[in-house]
Amino acid sequence: MTAAENKQLVRAAFDAWATGDIRPLIAAMADDVTWTVGGHNSWSGSFRGKDSVRRDLLAPLGEQFDGTYTSTASRFVAEDDVVVVETRGSVATKAGPRYDNQYCFVFRLDGGKIREITEYLDTQLVAEVLPELAR
């Protein structure tokens, strides 16, 4: 796929996520995707495989939220097989504080599927608002 096609695939996934629907992003992932969360806390690290991403990252994260999590993108940059997205998440937690984080995602695509996701975020907000992730 071209850089423009990769960018459109990721943009379509984020258009849906802006309304709270993460399913198109998950559908765009390869079965062997690797999602790496930057930083140095219990949520940081790599999650390998679509099943692990859902079970070990997204499910525990979603359990913290009171309401629907949205991620609204403000910028997309694409070159070759890489798409970079700046975005802002928004949701209240069940514990009370808001989890409105800012992100930069770097996606590497191959054959129309997301193979790698690298997530950069405010890890101090994670430490202040989210409980430790049990692994």
Backbone torsions as a table, in degrees:
resi	resn	phi	psi	omega
1	MET	NA	154.4	178.1
2	THR	-81.7	166.8	176.3
3	ALA	-58.6	-40.1	179.8
4	ALA	-64.7	-39.7	178.2
5	GLU	-67.9	-40.8	176.6
6	ASN	-61.4	-44.3	179.5
7	LYS	-60.8	-42.7	-180.0
8	GLN	-64.6	-39.8	178.6
9	LEU	-61.4	-46.5	-180.0
10	VAL	-69.1	-39.9	178.1
11	ARG	-60.7	-42.4	179.2
12	ALA	-61.9	-40.0	178.4
13	ALA	-64.1	-41.3	-179.9
14	PHE	-74.3	-30.2	173.8
15	ASP	-59.2	-40.6	178.3
16	ALA	-71.0	-42.3	-178.7
17	TRP	-63.4	-29.7	177.6
18	ALA	-62.4	-21.1	177.0
19	THR	-100.6	2.8	178.9
20	GLY	98.6	3.4	-177.6
21	ASP	-102.3	101.8	-179.6
22	ILE	-87.4	-6.1	-175.6
23	ARG	-56.5	-41.7	178.1
24	PRO	-63.2	-33.4	176.6
25	LEU	-66.1	-45.6	178.9
26	ILE	-62.9	-41.2	179.6
27	ALA	-63.4	-29.9	-179.0
28	ALA	-79.2	-10.8	-179.1
29	MET	-79.9	140.7	170.6
30	ALA	-68.3	153.8	178.6
31	ASP	-58.8	-30.3	-179.0
32	ASP	-101.4	25.6	179.6
33	VAL	-55.7	150.1	171.2
34	THR	-121.2	124.7	178.5
35	TRP	-113.1	116.7	-178.8
36	THR	-110.5	123.2	177.5
37	VAL	-99.0	122.5	-177.7
38	GLY	-73.0	169.4	175.5
39	GLY	102.6	-170.4	-176.2
40	HIS	-136.4	71.2	172.9
41	ASN	-146.7	-177.4	-174.3
42	SER	-64.8	-22.9	179.5
43	TRP	-85.1	-13.8	-178.6
44	SER	-74.6	153.2	177.3
45	GLY	130.2	-174.1	-177.8
46	SER	-110.0	139.3	177.2
47	PHE	-116.5	116.7	-172.3
48	ARG	-107.1	122.9	179.9
49	GLY	97.2	143.6	-178.1
50	LYS	-59.6	-38.4	179.0
51	ASP	-62.9	-42.7	178.4
52	SER	-65.9	-40.4	177.8
53	VAL	-57.6	-46.8	-179.5
54	ARG	-67.7	-49.8	-172.8
55	ARG	-75.0	-44.2	-169.2
56	ASP	-97.5	-17.5	180.0
57	LEU	-117.3	-62.1	-173.0
58	LEU	-69.1	-41.3	-179.5
59	ALA	-64.6	-50.5	178.2
60	PRO	-62.8	-33.8	177.7
61	LEU	-66.3	-47.4	-179.9
62	GLY	-61.4	-30.0	178.3
63	GLU	-65.1	-19.7	-179.4
64	GLN	-82.5	-15.8	-168.4
65	PHE	-94.3	143.1	174.3
66	ASP	-108.6	89.5	-176.0
67	GLY	118.0	-172.2	-176.0
68	THR	-91.3	127.1	176.3
69	TYR	-79.1	133.1	174.9
70	THR	-122.8	151.3	176.8
71	SER	-132.7	112.1	-174.4
72	THR	-106.5	115.3	-177.2
73	ALA	-81.2	144.1	177.9
74	SER	-116.7	-17.7	-178.7
75	ARG	-154.2	139.4	175.4
76	PHE	-127.0	131.9	175.7
77	VAL	-130.6	130.5	-177.7
78	ALA	-130.2	139.5	173.3
79	GLU	-149.2	125.7	-178.8
80	ASP	53.4	-119.2	-176.3
81	ASP	-99.5	14.9	-177.0
82	VAL	-117.8	134.6	173.8
83	VAL	-125.9	128.5	179.0
84	VAL	-110.3	134.1	-177.0
85	VAL	-129.5	127.8	169.0
86	GLU	-96.9	134.3	-175.1
87	THR	-152.3	163.0	177.8
88	ARG	-129.9	126.2	177.4
89	GLY	-90.7	159.0	-178.5
90	SER	-152.2	123.2	175.7
91	VAL	-173.6	152.1	170.6
92	ALA	-89.4	152.0	175.3
93	THR	-97.2	159.4	176.7
94	LYS	-64.4	-26.8	179.0
95	ALA	-77.4	-12.3	176.7
96	GLY	121.0	-51.6	-177.7
97	PRO	-65.6	156.5	175.4
98	ARG	-83.1	148.1	174.3
99	TYR	-118.2	81.8	-179.0
100	ASP	-110.6	82.9	-174.1
101	ASN	-94.8	156.9	172.9
102	GLN	-106.3	142.8	-175.1
103	TYR	-135.7	155.3	162.6
104	CYS	-128.3	116.7	178.2
105	PHE	-104.3	136.4	173.2
106	VAL	-115.6	116.4	-179.0
107	PHE	-106.1	135.1	169.9
108	ARG	-113.7	125.7	-177.2
109	LEU	-113.4	154.4	175.9
110	ASP	-152.5	125.8	177.4
111	GLY	62.1	32.7	178.0
112	GLY	79.2	11.1	178.9
113	LYS	-126.3	147.3	175.1
114	ILE	-77.9	121.2	-179.2
115	ARG	-99.6	-35.2	-178.2
116	GLU	-139.7	140.3	173.2
117	ILE	-128.8	125.8	172.8
118	THR	-116.5	124.9	-173.2
119	GLU	-113.3	123.1	174.2
120	TYR	-111.0	134.9	-172.7
121	LEU	-155.4	174.8	176.7
122	ASP	-79.3	96.8	-176.7
123	THR	-72.8	-22.9	176.2
124	GLN	-66.1	-40.5	176.4
125	LEU	-62.7	-41.8	177.0
126	VAL	-57.3	-48.7	-178.2
127	ALA	-62.8	-35.3	-178.0
128	GLU	-78.7	-30.8	-169.2
129	VAL	-109.2	-35.2	-175.4
130	LEU	-101.1	142.7	175.9
131	PRO	-71.5	165.3	177.6
132	GLU	-57.5	141.4	175.7
133	LEU	-88.4	121.9	177.8
134	ALA	-79.0	131.4	179.2
135	ARG	-124.7	NA	NA
